[in-house]
């Protein structure tokens, strides 16, 4: 089912995202031992267990939704090269979610490049597939990129989602399904909708 993004609303986006998880969550996750759905649900599950705020939980849950942008009647991307799914995901979500969540989606790849540059132990802990994609994504940041990235007001949350992204690769881990998290996803949508209409 492909739906043009302009046909979605604050009342339908959560159900539509849940439908994507159900239909396409079993797809391979770029050489990792988990599926796409398992990966995102694991990140959200870890976030919830660690007591993160809902913004982080939802950011972790949706950070890789850009792999499915064809579902929104948007452009198709080459997922094999894993280059632009972060921008596409943010473009889908920014109409419905607060900036803190879309920043976590838009910059989760950049956060990997950032952490590889500023924390050597982070690079050493990456999975083989993540190291491979790092090279396709530009490698560790240079000093000017680091300085620019650190000016993002949501830096702390972006980095938190990045660590949850890395954690969500546990083969055989049991997690709640998307609908467990759906109420908080809807709360984030409602918060953004209220800000738009009250601002």
Secondary structure, DSSP 8 states (H G I E B T S, - for coil): ----GGG--TTTHHHHHHHHHHHHTTSB-TTSSSBHHHHHHHHHHHHHHTT--HHHHHHHHHTTGGGGGGGGT-----TTTT-SHHHHHHHHHTTTS-HHHHHHHHTHHHHHHHHHHH-HHHHHHS-HHHHHHHHHTTSS--HHHHHHHTT-TTHHHHHHHHHHHHH---TT-----HHHHHHHHHHHHHHHHHHHHH-
